[in-house]
């Protein structure tokens, strides 16, 4: 019975605090959305640059190898 009276006494205050905390968390989560989006865009650009560099080095290496073979004929 003691718990029921305590719940009645503080229930509305607890609900207000919980609602405020939930709203605060939702607002903070909204702030990070733009940062996550920009980080994703930068990561995609970095991956593209790395892939381009690796493919470019492979092409140059193949080309130099073929040129040296042609010179040795």
C-alpha positions as CSV (number, residue, x, y, z in Angstrom):
1,X,0.0,0.0,0.0
2,X,2.9,2.3,0.8
3,X,4.2,2.0,-2.8
4,X,0.8,2.8,-4.3
5,X,0.5,6.0,-2.3
6,X,4.1,7.0,-3.2
7,X,3.4,6.3,-6.9
8,X,0.2,8.4,-6.8
9,X,2.1,11.2,-5.0
10,X,5.1,11.3,-7.4
11,X,3.7,9.8,-10.5
12,X,2.9,13.0,-12.4
13,X,6.2,14.5,-11.5
14,X,8.1,11.4,-12.7
15,X,6.1,11.5,-16.0
16,X,7.1,15.1,-16.6
17,X,10.7,14.4,-15.9
18,X,10.7,11.3,-18.2
19,X,9.0,13.2,-21.0
20,X,11.5,16.0,-20.7
21,X,14.4,13.6,-20.8
22,X,12.9,11.8,-23.8
23,X,12.5,15.1,-25.7
24,X,16.0,16.1,-24.8
25,X,17.4,12.9,-26.2
26,X,15.4,13.2,-29.4
27,X,16.7,16.8,-29.9
28,X,20.3,15.7,-29.4
29,X,19.9,12.8,-31.8
30,X,18.6,15.2,-34.5
31,X,21.8,17.3,-34.1
32,X,24.0,14.4,-35.0
33,X,22.2,13.5,-38.2
34,X,23.9,16.2,-40.2
35,X,27.3,15.2,-38.8
36,X,26.7,11.6,-39.7
37,X,25.6,12.5,-43.2
38,X,28.7,14.7,-43.8
39,X,31.0,11.9,-42.4
40,X,29.4,9.4,-44.7
41,X,29.9,11.7,-47.7
42,X,33.6,12.2,-46.8
43,X,34.1,8.5,-46.3
44,X,32.7,7.8,-49.7
45,X,34.9,10.4,-51.3
46,X,38.0,8.9,-49.5
47,X,37.1,5.4,-50.7
48,X,36.8,6.7,-54.3
49,X,40.2,8.4,-54.1
50,X,41.8,5.3,-52.7
51,X,40.3,3.0,-55.3
52,X,41.4,5.4,-58.1
53,X,44.9,5.5,-56.7
54,X,45.2,1.7,-56.5
55,X,43.8,1.2,-60.0
56,X,46.1,3.9,-61.3
57,X,49.2,2.4,-59.8
58,X,48.2,-1.0,-61.1
59,X,47.8,0.4,-64.6
60,X,51.2,2.2,-64.4
61,X,52.9,-0.9,-63.1
62,X,51.4,-3.0,-65.9
63,X,52.4,-0.4,-68.5
64,X,56.0,-0.1,-67.2
65,X,56.2,-3.9,-67.2
66,X,55.0,-4.2,-70.8
67,X,57.3,-1.3,-71.9
68,X,60.3,-3.1,-70.4
69,X,59.3,-6.3,-72.2
70,X,59.1,-4.4,-75.4
71,X,62.5,-2.8,-74.9
72,X,64.1,-6.3,-74.2
73,X,63.0,-7.7,-77.6
